[in-house]
Amino acid sequence: MAEKFKLTIVTPDRQFFDDEVDMVEFNTTEGEIGIYKGHVPLTVIVKPGVLTITQGELKKNAALHAGFVQILPEEVTILAEIIEWPGEINEERANAAKERAENRLRSGAGEIDVARAEAALMRSIARINAYRLK
């Protein structure tokens, strides 16, 4: 069994999570990362995706959209712009957002902001994946 470390997740609106965990996994701009106690100190940028928190046999998933993470050997702090538990996600709205983003990207119209449409697509996929894992 892994040693526990403190995980704190805050957003501008609330403290989302604050407890001892065995492991946390999420996407960064450099790829996926899994963190255990004793991890080398690091600061990373979040990429939209599913965050998985492991506490013993229990796994909790959430849709993590953007933010920064400070990793220290004894604690991890995630400063998230937006993070949602599956029960907070409306699957129909997430699917509609995904479809809108895909249509914008397919249209190829010169006036669309491709980076913004791609970010919207990644956020909607993160919501859908987190919702389906509940």
C-alpha positions in Angstrom: 0.0 0.0 0.0 1.3 3.4 -1.0 2.1 6.1 1.6 -0.4 8.9 1.8 0.3 12.5 0.9 -1.9 15.7 1.1 -3.8 16.7 -2.0 -5.4 20.1 -2.2 -7.5 21.3 -5.2 -8.8 24.8 -5.2 -10.6 26.9 -7.8 -11.5 30.6 -7.8 -14.9 29.6 -6.4 -14.3 26.9 -3.9 -12.0 24.4 -2.2 -12.8 21.3 -4.4 -10.8 18.7 -2.5 -8.5 18.6 0.6 -7.6 15.2 2.0 -4.9 12.5 2.2 -4.5 10.3 -0.9 -2.4 7.4 -2.1 -2.1 8.7 -5.7 -3.3 11.3 -8.2 -3.3 11.1 -12.0 -4.0 13.8 -14.5 -2.9 15.2 -17.9 -0.3 17.9 -18.3 1.0 19.8 -21.3 3.9 17.3 -21.3 1.8 14.2 -21.0 0.0 12.1 -18.4 1.5 12.0 -14.9 0.8 9.9 -11.8 2.0 11.1 -8.5 2.9 9.2 -5.3 4.3 10.4 -2.0 8.0 11.4 -2.4 7.6 12.7 -6.0 10.4 15.0 -7.1 9.4 18.7 -6.8 7.8 19.9 -10.0 5.4 22.5 -11.3 3.3 21.6 -14.3 0.5 23.1 -16.4 -2.8 21.1 -16.6 -4.1 19.9 -19.9 -7.9 19.1 -20.0 -8.7 15.5 -19.1 -9.8 13.2 -16.3 -8.2 13.6 -12.9 -8.2 10.3 -10.9 -7.7 10.4 -7.1 -6.9 7.0 -5.4 -7.6 6.6 -1.7 -7.1 3.0 -0.8 -9.5 0.9 -2.9 -11.6 4.0 -3.7 -11.1 5.9 -7.0 -12.7 9.3 -7.6 -12.7 10.9 -11.0 -13.2 14.5 -12.0 -13.0 16.6 -15.2 -10.0 18.9 -14.8 -9.9 21.6 -17.5 -7.1 24.1 -16.8 -4.7 25.2 -14.1 -1.3 24.7 -12.5 0.0 22.0 -10.2 2.7 22.3 -7.5 4.2 18.9 -6.7 6.2 18.5 -3.5 7.3 15.2 -1.9 4.7 15.5 0.9 1.9 17.4 -0.8 0.3 18.3 -4.2 -1.6 21.5 -4.8 -3.7 22.0 -7.9 -4.9 25.5 -8.7 -7.7 24.8 -11.2 -9.6 27.2 -13.3 -12.4 24.6 -13.6 -12.8 21.1 -12.1 -16.1 19.1 -11.9 -17.2 15.9 -10.2 -19.2 13.7 -12.6 -22.4 14.5 -10.8 -21.9 18.1 -11.6 -21.7 17.4 -15.4 -24.6 17.6 -17.8 -23.9 14.9 -20.4 -26.2 16.4 -23.0 -24.6 19.8 -22.7 -21.1 18.3 -22.9 -22.0 16.3 -26.0 -23.6 19.4 -27.6 -20.4 21.4 -26.9 -18.3 18.6 -28.4 -20.4 18.7 -31.5 -20.2 22.5 -31.8 -16.4 22.4 -31.4 -16.0 19.7 -34.0 -18.2 21.5 -36.5 -16.2 24.7 -36.0 -13.0 22.9 -36.6 -14.4 21.0 -39.7 -15.8 24.2 -41.2 -12.3 25.6 -41.8 -13.7 29.1 -42.0 -11.0 31.7 -41.9 -12.5 33.6 -39.0 -12.6 30.8 -36.4 -10.0 30.7 -33.7 -8.6 27.2 -34.0 -6.9 27.2 -30.7 -10.1 28.2 -28.9 -12.1 25.6 -30.8 -9.5 22.9 -29.9 -9.6 23.9 -26.3 -13.4 23.7 -26.2 -13.2 20.3 -27.8 -10.7 19.0 -25.2 -12.8 20.4 -22.3 -16.0 18.7 -23.6 -14.2 15.4 -24.1 -12.9 15.6 -20.5 -16.4 16.2 -19.2 -17.8 13.3 -21.2 -15.1 10.9 -20.1 -15.4 11.9 -16.4 -19.2 11.6 -16.6 -18.9 8.1 -18.1 -16.5 7.0 -15.3 -18.9 7.8 -12.5 
